[in-house]
Amino acid sequence: MSTFQSLGLEENFLQAINDLGFEKPSEVQQKTIPLLLSQDTDMVSLAQTGTGKTAAFGFPMLQKIDVERRQTQGLILSPTRELCMQITAELKLYGKYLKGLNVVAIYGGASITEQAKQIKKGAQIVVATPGRMKDMIGRRLVDISQIDYCVLDEADEMLNMGFYEDITEILSHSPREKNTWLFSATMPKEVASIGKKFMNNPLEVTIGTKNVGASSVSHEFFMVNAKDRYQALKRLSDANPEIFSVVFCRTKRDTQKVAEMLIEDGYNAAALHGDLSQNQRDVVMKSFRSRQIQMLVATDVAARGIDVDDITHVVNYQLPDEIETYTHRSGRTGRAGKTGTSLVIITKSELRKIKALEKILQKSFIKKEVPSGMEICEKQLFHLANKIKDTEINHDIDVYLPKINDVLESFSKEELIKKVFSVEFTRFYNYYKKAKDLNIDHSGDLKNVQEKSFSEKSTRFFVNLGRKDDLQWMDLKDLIREITKLGKDEVFHVDTMDTFSFFNTDVAHADQVMEAFKEVYYHDRLIEIEISADRGRQGGRPSKKGKPSGGFRDKKRGGSDKKRGGSEAQGKFQGKSRRPQERPKATGTGGKRRRRM
Ligand code: AMP
């Protein structure tokens, strides 16, 4: 077994490693540290994030520089501000016993004067984003004409972000005879060409296989109807009470929307995307790091540089277009010797993408079922049991015990246990007891028998609102719930057409729905509602383009023109209820988690 002692590191570094608690070198460290220490060479290393590559280049660089010289000897280029700060912090820890060491991070969005001041004090190592570095070289605030070592970290990301020109410009100010060490998680041809252009016979070090995700990550996929994506996400989270995850969406809009829905539903979630200011992003990342946020909903671009250990799950709310992007996403988990899971929510038409990923990544993706409501209740129940078991008793409670005893003395131990568990369990149970099966099989059919019998048990309604009113199915569902006060799963099969829509509720709620919609207006137009002869999707789902099979007229044209006397549009609709009903608040069984449903 390889040890840090056997890699050739000096005593002061071994001491720092000991302080950090690293027990043995990771694969990339075992393969690169002895090479870089013993040779003056260029190197290309194919390694995922989270494999310990900062130490793999950091220790050799720290050991090789002359700390007595106040001249910049090492330059590390990295794609994001986040990464720059992290690399800098790691290097300071690795070199904590190197007296006089000065590592300075320079990146955009912070005071250039302050950074220039730090450099002027004499920084042996500069860690920089390409944009700010180029700027500072242009203003002669930093001098890299005498560097001996240059690291291009996450080279594929830097190129993805369009930094090719900046990197070329920066390197033209550095000496030819320096050593360049390039690290990249993937090896597209652009990265290979950088290697050719800027390096001299680089040694190649590969950790795992090219373009292959980390082996510590397992990949699972869940097949649902597109409209059930969000429900599936919630269930996956509820079935993993200790989840600490990054949820990837394709667009900023989806990212914001999914995060907002999660927050509204009581999850510890936040959005991270390019429309947020740097300050807002810093706040979000701080909360994520401190685990106040369990689900960070992010775009691929914004998530670059998220370097947080212990992420348990990466959730692909939508699949990316690029295989490389998938590799980067899944590389956010399974870091630092831990295992992680990459969950993918797909619709039936995306199954071919899973096959393509399997082929290219040479990984198998396990088809899993979205957990049923009862499975989730069970998971939550045992999670609670374990949490109680592991909770340290707070003896400040002791003084209240006699009074608590007075309140509870009539209950047996068994009754007390049942009551304690019911506090939390009932909340999940009530939410999930009627939950449908979200899984679809390969033929695209919903698998649940209960689902198939909805048409008999439910009432289908026609309503004279549609996409022309700027309502997508989710907006309409919210509106219906707002008006009827029905729960999320009590309004289903919402189908929006241009000028009208359909939705279902249980037969038992039909009267309540008809009553709730009496004299309710939407943007000054009376909302009209009728029970449809068409009992549901199975009974002839209306075609998206054409008229519904049940023979309804477009009520907007043919329907009533009645206006509510003297009404003034205040919100979107005027009528009865206002705020959508929210799920019950958590009853506080001691965890950091807020409301969960
Ligand atoms: P990196 O890939 O450099 O971003 O490292 C990921 C995380 O692993 C960082 O938090 C490092 O501190 C940690 N780390 C690096 N090397 C080791 C090691 N040999 N053993 C345990 N943790 C490590």
Residues whose N, C-alpha, C, O or C-beta is under 5 A from the ligand:
A	BS01	AMP	F22 E23 K24 P25 S26 Q48 T49 G50 T51 G52 K53 T54 A55 D309 A336
